[in-house]
């Protein structure tokens, strides 16, 4: 089964891309998705297991609500209030959240090793 994480923007995507193997697809909503963008995301997701990972702010919660309606079976990943969105969340915390979602086998743990060096 393929995996897909939906995030808000390209900075969120690039932040997660360095933490996850290429087996995980990452799609962006590029802000609040309209009907056309939402339909495109649904087509791209196909039958993949979908994870929603949006910022913990008003905009992110609005986007999460729209995506939740479109992807009823989706798993949700959260960042902590106070962090500057997904892109501003420390790698260690992002990894903890990805682990909570059961994505350990897709995490590039070498990123943590690089931070220690």
C-alpha positions as semicolon CSV with decimal commas, in nm:
position;residue;x (nm);y (nm);z (nm)
1;X;0,000;0,000;0,000
2;X;0,130;0,345;-0,087
3;X;0,148;0,628;0,166
4;X;0,076;0,995;0,119
5;X;0,112;1,288;0,355
6;X;-0,078;1,605;0,272
7;X;0,075;1,931;0,395
8;X;-0,002;2,298;0,336
9;X;0,299;2,429;0,148
10;X;0,625;2,360;-0,030
11;X;0,835;2,448;0,276
12;X;0,644;2,190;0,482
13;X;0,698;1,939;0,203
14;X;1,072;2,000;0,178
15;X;1,104;1,981;0,558
16;X;0,934;1,640;0,570
17;X;1,107;1,517;0,252
18;X;1,445;1,519;0,429
19;X;1,298;1,315;0,717
20;X;1,113;1,053;0,511
21;X;1,208;0,798;0,250
22;X;1,107;0,858;-0,109
23;X;0,846;0,582;-0,072
24;X;0,621;0,836;0,100
25;X;0,452;1,081;-0,135
26;X;0,403;1,432;0,000
27;X;0,138;1,657;-0,154
28;X;0,077;2,026;-0,090
29;X;-0,257;2,202;-0,069
30;X;-0,086;2,539;-0,134
31;X;-0,318;2,710;0,113
32;X;-0,687;2,643;0,152
33;X;-0,777;2,415;-0,138
34;X;-1,069;2,502;-0,360
35;X;-1,292;2,238;-0,516
36;X;-1,062;2,183;-0,816
37;X;-0,746;2,151;-0,606
38;X;-0,922;1,915;-0,364
39;X;-1,037;1,695;-0,652
40;X;-0,683;1,689;-0,793
41;X;-0,543;1,585;-0,454
42;X;-0,805;1,309;-0,429
43;X;-0,709;1,180;-0,774
44;X;-0,339;1,189;-0,686
45;X;-0,403;1,007;-0,357
46;X;-0,593;0,728;-0,528
47;X;-0,606;0,436;-0,285
48;X;-0,302;0,546;-0,081
49;X;-0,310;0,556;0,298
50;X;-0,345;0,931;0,361
51;X;-0,198;1,127;0,651
52;X;-0,294;1,489;0,711
53;X;-0,021;1,707;0,863
54;X;-0,120;2,074;0,874
55;X;-0,009;2,364;1,092
56;X;-0,167;2,416;1,433
57;X;-0,311;2,758;1,353
58;X;-0,650;2,883;1,229
59;X;-0,561;2,832;0,863
60;X;-0,418;2,485;0,926
61;X;-0,725;2,377;1,121
62;X;-0,951;2,500;0,839
63;X;-0,749;2,305;0,583
64;X;-0,747;1,997;0,810
65;X;-1,128;2,014;0,832
66;X;-1,163;2,028;0,452
67;X;-0,920;1,740;0,406
68;X;-1,091;1,537;0,680
69;X;-1,417;1,561;0,489
70;X;-1,247;1,452;0,166
71;X;-1,037;1,177;0,328
72;X;-1,257;1,026;0,599
73;X;-1,013;0,739;0,662
74;X;-0,706;0,965;0,690
75;X;-0,471;0,952;0,986
76;X;-0,388;1,284;1,149
77;X;-0,044;1,406;1,250
78;X;-0,014;1,716;1,465
79;X;0,250;1,973;1,545
80;X;0,261;2,152;1,877
81;X;0,093;2,488;1,925
82;X;0,359;2,757;1,940
83;X;0,581;2,611;1,667
84;X;0,589;2,807;1,343
85;X;0,395;2,543;1,153
86;X;0,531;2,216;1,019
87;X;0,829;2,392;0,860
88;X;0,921;2,556;1,193
89;X;0,893;2,243;1,405
90;X;1,219;2,089;1,531
91;X;1,321;1,766;1,355
92;X;1,311;1,570;1,682
93;X;0,947;1,663;1,739
94;X;0,851;1,594;1,378
95;X;1,009;1,250;1,407
96;X;0,819;1,183;1,733
97;X;0,493;1,270;1,560
98;X;0,576;1,054;1,257
99;X;0,656;0,766;1,494
100;X;0,323;0,814;1,674
101;X;0,157;0,778;1,334
102;X;0,337;0,443;1,287
103;X;0,571;0,560;1,012
104;X;0,899;0,447;1,173
105;X;1,004;0,233;0,880
106;X;0,995;0,537;0,649
107;X;1,188;0,779;0,873
108;X;1,540;0,884;0,776
109;X;1,698;0,874;1,123
110;X;2,037;0,975;0,984
111;X;1,910;1,336;0,999
112;X;1,932;1,315;1,379
113;X;2,285;1,176;1,357
114;X;2,387;1,470;1,138
115;X;2,251;1,713;1,399
116;X;2,465;1,552;1,672
117;X;2,788;1,574;1,469
